[in-house]
Amino acid sequence: MRLAALAALTAAVVVLAGAAATRASQPFSPALNVTLAPADPGVHGAVTVATSIPAGHHPLDSVSIFVPGAWQVARGQDVPDGQQVGSVVMSADVGCNGSVENLPAEQLIDVAVNDSAKKAEWTTTGGSWTFNLVVDALQGGGHEIGGVLANATMPVPICAPQVVNITIQGRSTPGNYPVLTNPTSTGTYTWSAVYVSLGLGHLVEVQDTVAVCVCPSVPDPDGDGVIDEAPCGGNNSNPNLRPERIDGAFPGDDDGDTLINEPLPAGSLNYDCDGDGWTGNDEKGIYGAANTAHDQDPCGNNGWPSDLVAGDNAMNIGDFQSFIAPSRSDGSFNKFGHPVPDPADPNIRRWDLAQPSNGVIDIADLNRINPGVVSSATRPPMFGGQPVFFTNGGRCPYPP
């Protein structure tokens, strides 16, 4: 039962807390964001458990993820040893010198289970450190997936800021064996994680909700890379008519109304009129604009919100990492964890991707372009719904 697991963790911290008392003066406030894709009921969706800890806080020692009972988690014996079942990505201040490093991504591999009490065991490979996760079925339903990050293989010393993203695949690769199965009923489910700080001075439980929904398909009948055509003034059955564009790739009358470069029609704010995966409201907020003109230009840093690092007209790892690096002079992340607006960074609004803004750059903003999250931004219509990171080098199909 989950309460028993929490009690065991609490006891372990209490026993060792005396030796760590002097190190508990730092705070420990991990943030949790859980995403699911695809989110349809009964399918094998991938779950990403993203944890972030701000500078000046204790880094992580260990984590236990509590999976709701409606999810099915495969037994180790049902997935051949050596199959990849997920991945782990981490960045932190390695060396505690104020410089944030991105550790090489680690593959989570299914390994043999030698303890009958364990349901499955996964371990990382392909990077510079080893992280073992043990899957236990809990009495009364649900699962606990836990492991210790601060083991003998972890680079030391290590300090916050720290981000750890654990992705558990719906199916293994390359064998396509089921690993996770979504609940069969739609609804909102609560995931939780229990974190222990390095030095064992803190134990914190954090929760996040995940929606399981019937996700409708969004076809593009005329194949022009725009789906929301009718509300934007286009025609979804004629590839020669599209919502009016103002970029150089489409210099004439695009929507057939005899006007050139006119504004989008009223009522188009909640639609993606240029096919870049972002709505007019999204782009107004991100660019701090008075109108939706940015939703008429799908490429380049000033038209495509995903293209954060200007100059390459692409969405790639550089854009993703720009949230973290280079670190600031105080050791904090480049953008992540900072307020919007930020007196120290007049351009930070550009990274405020999760609209409407909540006043801080956090995991929700980073996940808007996270390749492990399936969304309109990571698989936009202008890429035919394919993942941007792995299609044409992430380069926009039109000039900037």
N, C-alpha and C positions, 0 to 999 in steps of 0.2 A: 504494500500500500504506500501511496505517496507520502503520507504523514510519517510512516516509519523511516522512509528514506531521508526525509528532512531531519528527523530526530537524530539519525546516525551521523549525518553531516554536522549538525549542531554540536553533538557531543565531541566529535573530533576537533572542532574549532575551539571549544571550551577547554579541552585538555591541553591544547598547545598554545592557547592565547596568552598565557602568562609569559612564556618566552618571547612572544612577539609584541608585548604591550608597548614597548617603546616605539615600535614601527607602526602602530595603529593610529598615530597622531595624524597621519594623512587621511583624507576622506576616501571613500570608495563608493562611487555612484555609477555603476554600469548602466548603459541604455540598451534596450532590446528592440529589435525590429525583425519580425518573422514574415516572410513572403512565400507565396505558393503559386506555382505555375506548371501546367495548367490547373485551374481551380475548379474544373467540372467535377461533379460527384462521381465516385467510383473509378476514376481514372488513376493512372500512376503519375501523380504530380511530384515535382521536385520542390523541396523546402529549403530555403536559405535562412539560417539563424544568424543574424548580424548583431554583433556586440561592439559597442564603442565605449571607451573610457577616456575622459579628458585629461589633459596635462595637469600635474600636481596631485593626481590621485594614485592610489596603489594600483599596480597592474594585476592581471589575473594570475591566480594559482591554478584553479580548476573550475570546471563548469559541469552542471548536471541539467540536461534538457528534459523537460517532462512533456511527453507527447499525449494528447487527449486520446481516450479509449476508442474513439470512433475511427482512428487511423489504424491500418494494418501495417506491421513491420515484419519483413521476412525473417525467418529463422536462418541462422548461418548455414545450416545443412542444406537449405534450399537454394543457396547461391554458391556456385563453385568458387573455391579459394582462388584468389588472384584477380577476380573481377573488380573493376572500379565501381564503387557505390556512391562516391561523392568527392568533395574536395575541401581543402582548408586554405584560406588566404589570410595572412596576418601582416600588419605593419605596426611598428612600435619604435620607440627611441632605444635602439640597441646600443649599449655602451653608456647610456644616461648622459650623453654629451650634448643634448639639444638638437640632434639631427635624427629625423625620422627615416627609417629604412623600410622598404617593402621586401619582406622575406619571400623567397621563391614559393610559388603556389605548390601545394602538396596534394597529391591524389589520395583519396581514401580507398583502401583496398580491403576486401573481405578476406579474413584469415581464419584458420582453423580454430574452433572453440574447444578448449581442453577442460573446461569446467561446466558440468551439466547444469549449474545454476544460471549460466549465462545464455541468453537467447542468440546473441551474435557478437562478433568482435571485429572491429575495423581498425586499420592502422594506416598511417600516412607513409608515402614513399615518393621519391622524386625530388626532395628538397634537402635542406640542410639540418632539419630537426625531425624528431619522431613524436607523434601524438597518437595515442591509443584511445579509442572510444569503445566502451562496453555497453551493449544493449541488454537491458533487463526488463522482463515482463513483470508488471506490478500486480499485486493482488487487488482484485476489484476492477481491473482494467487499466489500460494505458501502459506506457513504457517510459523508462528512464534511460537516457543516453548520456553517459558521463565519461569524463576523462580529465587527466592532469596535464596542463600545458607546461607548468614549471617543473619539468623533469630534468634528468641529467643531460639531455641532448639540447635543451633550450639555450640559446645564446645568453650569456650573462656579462655584466649586469643588464637588466632590461627595465625600462621605465615607461610610464604613460607620457604622451597620448598613445593609445593602443586601439587597434581595430582588428577584430577576429570575425571572419565570415565562414561559417560552416554550412556547406551545401550537401544535402542528402538527395541523391537522385531518385526519381520515381522508378527507373529501371537501370540495371547495371550496364556497363559497357566493357567489352564489345558484345557480350552474350545476350543482352536484352532480357535478363531475368528480373522479375518484379522485386523491388526493394521496399518502396512505400506505396500504399494504396489510399487514396482519399476516402473520406466518409461517403457513404451512399446517400446521405441526406444533405440537402442544402442547409445553410445556416452559418452562424458565426461561432467559432470555436476558440477557446482560450488556451494558448501555449504559455508555458512558464519556464524560466531558467533560474537555477540557484547558483550563485557565484561565490567563490571563496577568494579573498585577496591574497596576493603574495605576502608571506609572513604570517598568514592565517589569523589576522586580526579582525577580519570582517566576514560576515556571511549575509548575502542580500538575495532576496527573491524578487524577480521582475517578471511582469506578464505582458503579453501582447495578443491581440485577436487576429484571427485569420478567417476570411470569408470563403466558403465553398459555394459556388454558384453555377448555374447553367449559363455558359458564356456564348452568346450568339456569334455566328460567323459574320464577317463584314466583307462581302464580295466587292470586287471592282470590275463590273461587267465589261467596260470598254478598255480596260487595261492601261489607263493613262496615269496610274499612280496616285489617283485621288479617289477617295471613297465618299466623303461627305459633299458631293457635288451639288445636289439640288438646293440645300440651304445656303450654299455659297455662291449661287448664281450660275453653276455649270450644268452639264447634262451627262448623266452617268451611262448613257447608251450611245454617245457620240464621242469618239476619241479626239475629234478636232475641236471640241468645245469643252472648256474647263473653266473653273473659277478664275477671275481676272488676276493675272500675275503682273508684278512691277519689276522683276529682275530682267537682266539682259537676255536670258534664254528665251523669253517670250515677249518680244517688243511690241507686238501689234494688239489687235482686238482678240482677246482670248475666249471670251464668253459669248460672242456673236451679237452683242447689243449695240454695235457701231461705235462704242466709246473705247478709249485707250487709257489704261492705268487708273481707272476710276476705283473708288473705295469698294470694299465688299458690301453686300446688301445688309440691311438691318436684320438682326436676329441670327447672325452667323458666329457670334462670339463663342458659343460652346462647341464649335465644329472645327475640324482640321481642314482648312481650305487649300493648303498648298501641298499636302501629302507628306509632311515631314514628321508626323506623329504627335504634333503639339497643337492644341486648340488656340483660337484667337485670344481667349482669356488667359491661357497659359503664357502666351508670348507678350501680352500687354504687361502682365505682372513681372515677368523675368526681365524685360527690357525697360520697364518703367515708362512705357509709352502711353500716349493719350488715345491711340486708336489701334486698329488691328493690321496696320500696314506690314508688320513683320510676318503676318500669316499669309502674305502674298509673295514671299521670297523664301524658298525652302532650303537654301544652301548658304554656306559661309557663316562666319561667327556672328554676323549681324542679322541673320535670318533663320538659322537653324540652332535652336537652344542647345542641342547635343554637342555642337562644335565649340567647346569651351576654350580650347587652346587655339588661338587664331593663327591662320597662315596655311593650314593643310587641307581645309575644306573636307574634313573627315571626322568621324567619331571613332576613337580608338583608345588604347590604354593610357595615352597621355592625358586625355580628357578625364578619365576615371581617376588617375593618380593625382590630378591637379587639386583635388579636394584635400589631399594629405601633404603633398610635397611641392615645393621646398618648405621646410618648417620655418616658423617665424623665430625671431631672435629670442623669444621667451620659451622656446621649445614646443609651443603648441602647433597644431596642424596649420597648414596654409589657409584653408577655408573652413574645414570641418570644426564644428563646435563654437563658431564665432557668431555674434549677433548680426542681424540685418535691420537697420544699417549699422555699419561698424566704423567708428571714427578713424580707426587705423587702416582701413581698407575701403576706399571710395568705390571700388568696383565689385564688392562682394555680392551685390544684388544679382549679378549675372550667374552666380552659382545657386541661387535660391530657386531651384527647379520645381519643387513640389508646391504648386499653387492651389489655393491661396496661401500666402506666406504665413508661417507660424513664428516668424521673427528670429529664427536661428537656422544655421546650416547644419543639418543633421542627417541621419541615415536615410530618411525619406527622400531627401534631395539626391543623395548619392545613388540610391536605388532607381531613380528615374532613368539612369543610363547604365545600370548594372547589367552586364551581359547575362547574368544568371537569372534575371527577372524578365518574364515575358510580358511585354506591354507595347502599346502603340509607339512609344518612343524608342524602344530597343528593336522593334520590328515594324518600322513605319511603312505606310502604303507605297511610298516612292521606291522602296526596296522590295516591293512585291510581298511584303510580310515576312521576308527572310531576316535573320539576325544581322544587324548592321556590322557587329564586330568581326563576323566571319564571311562577309560578302563584299567583294571588290575592295578589300582592304579598308572597309568602312568609309570609302570616299563617296561623297554625294554625287548623284547621277547628273547634276547640272553644275555649271560654273558658279563660283561664289558671287 
